[in-house]
Amino acid sequence: MRTDDAKLYVLGVRAEPTAFHWAVVSGTSHTPVLEDSNVETAPTAYSSGESLAWIRDRFLQVIDSYRPAKVAVRFPEGNAMSTRTDAAKARCRVEGVVMEAAASRNIELVTGALNTFKKHSGSQSPKEDLAKQDLRGLDWSRYPDVKRREAILVAASVLPQRVGL
């Protein structure tokens, strides 16, 4: 739960066909602070429509808890979308629901594949950043799931370079 109204929070998201990984960060792009992170998975008994409604509700709960200034959504790489599998299509639907929910709260959206976030963070290779021991001081060993790491990375990459920006 957000406790300091002076902090700028960014919410990073990495979607899956029936879930989303999220991370709330503050600080600067050079010294990010992970405030909280988790994965929210729709109940398996739900239909596709029910799952999307559930995901929207959970996502809005996260937004309402932290009131982020920005939401960063990590899309698949371009070649991953060329397969057009059912799972890829389902992931796109979850990403769409997340973007619509953020827009419904008038929150700035930053979206794209990992290379898009490379230009925001100044990193040479976000994929290499995910494989390192840490991300600018954040110990990756505490977050072994690469999808959660991706949510953290995209959020951290759109933080301001200096506090107060």
C-alpha positions in Angstrom: 0.0 0.0 0.0 1.3 3.4 -0.9 2.4 5.4 2.1 4.4 8.4 0.8 2.5 10.8 -1.5 5.8 12.6 -2.3 7.2 9.6 -4.1 6.7 9.0 -7.8 5.6 5.4 -8.4 5.8 3.5 -11.7 3.9 0.2 -12.2 5.6 -2.3 -14.5 3.6 -5.2 -16.1 4.5 -8.4 -17.9 1.3 -10.2 -19.1 0.6 -13.9 -19.6 -2.5 -15.5 -21.2 -4.4 -15.6 -17.8 -2.2 -13.5 -15.5 0.0 -10.5 -15.1 3.2 -9.9 -13.2 3.5 -6.5 -11.7 6.1 -4.4 -9.9 5.9 -1.0 -8.3 9.1 1.0 -8.2 10.2 4.4 -7.0 13.5 6.3 -6.9 15.4 7.0 -10.1 16.3 4.9 -13.1 19.8 4.7 -11.8 18.8 3.7 -8.2 15.4 2.1 -8.4 13.6 1.0 -5.2 11.3 -1.9 -5.4 8.2 -1.1 -3.4 6.2 -4.3 -4.1 5.7 -6.9 -6.7 3.5 -10.0 -7.3 1.7 -12.1 -9.9 -2.0 -12.2 -10.2 -3.5 -15.2 -11.9 -7.2 -15.6 -12.8 -8.9 -18.7 -11.4 -8.6 -21.6 -13.8 -12.4 -22.3 -13.7 -13.1 -18.9 -15.3 -14.0 -18.5 -19.0 -11.9 -16.2 -21.1 -14.2 -13.3 -20.6 -14.5 -13.9 -16.8 -10.7 -14.1 -16.6 -10.2 -10.8 -18.4 -12.8 -9.1 -16.1 -11.0 -10.6 -13.1 -7.6 -9.3 -14.3 -9.0 -5.9 -14.9 -10.4 -5.7 -11.4 -7.2 -6.9 -9.8 -5.1 -4.5 -11.9 -7.3 -1.6 -10.8 -6.9 -2.7 -7.2 -3.1 -2.4 -7.6 -3.5 1.0 -9.3 -5.8 2.2 -6.5 -3.4 1.0 -3.9 -0.2 2.6 -5.3 -1.5 5.4 -7.5 1.4 5.2 -10.0 2.2 8.1 -12.2 3.0 5.8 -15.1 2.3 2.2 -16.2 4.9 0.4 -18.3 3.7 -2.6 -20.2 6.2 -5.0 -21.7 5.1 -6.4 -25.1 6.5 -9.6 -26.7 9.3 -9.2 -29.2 8.1 -8.7 -32.8 9.1 -12.2 -33.9 7.1 -13.8 -31.0 3.9 -12.2 -32.4 4.5 -13.7 -35.8 3.5 -17.2 -34.5 -0.1 -16.1 -33.7 -0.6 -18.9 -31.3 -3.7 -19.0 -29.0 -1.4 -18.2 -26.1 0.1 -15.2 -27.9 -3.4 -13.9 -28.7 -4.5 -14.4 -25.1 -1.5 -12.5 -23.8 -2.3 -9.7 -26.2 -5.9 -9.6 -24.8 -4.5 -9.3 -21.2 -2.2 -6.5 -22.3 -5.1 -4.7 -23.8 -7.2 -5.0 -20.7 -4.2 -3.7 -18.6 -3.8 -0.7 -21.0 -7.5 0.1 -21.0 -7.6 -0.1 -17.2 -4.7 2.3 -16.9 -6.2 4.7 -19.4 -9.5 4.6 -17.5 -7.6 6.1 -14.5 -5.8 8.7 -16.8 -2.4 7.1 -16.1 0.4 7.7 -18.6 1.3 4.5 -20.5 4.7 3.4 -21.8 4.5 0.3 -23.9 6.7 -1.8 -26.1 9.1 -4.7 -26.4 12.3 -4.9 -24.3 14.2 -2.8 -26.9 11.7 0.0 -26.4 12.7 0.1 -22.7 16.4 0.0 -23.6 16.1 3.6 -24.9 14.3 4.7 -21.7 16.8 3.2 -19.3 20.0 3.9 -21.2 20.9 0.2 -21.0 22.8 -1.5 -23.7 20.9 -4.7 -23.4 17.8 -5.3 -21.3 18.1 -9.0 -21.9 21.6 -8.9 -20.3 20.3 -6.8 -17.5 17.8 -9.6 -16.7 20.6 -12.2 -16.6 22.9 -10.2 -14.3 23.1 -10.6 -10.5 21.3 -7.4 -9.9 19.6 -4.4 -11.6 21.2 -1.2 -10.4 21.3 -2.4 -6.8 18.2 -4.6 -6.9 19.3 -8.2 -6.0 17.8 -10.5 -8.7 18.4 -13.6 -6.5 15.3 -12.5 -4.6 13.2 -12.6 -7.8 14.1 -15.8 -9.7 11.0 -15.6 -12.0 12.2 -13.8 -15.2 8.6 -12.5 -15.8 8.6 -10.6 -12.5 12.1 -9.4 -13.3 10.8 -8.1 -16.6 8.0 -6.2 -14.8 10.6 -4.7 -12.4 12.9 -3.8 -15.3 10.3 -2.0 -17.4 9.1 0.0 -14.5 12.6 1.0 -13.4 13.5 2.0 -16.9 10.9 4.7 -17.1 11.7 6.2 -13.7 13.1 9.7 -13.9 16.9 10.0 -14.1 16.8 12.3 -11.1 14.4 12.7 -8.2 11.8 15.5 -8.8 11.5 15.1 -12.5 
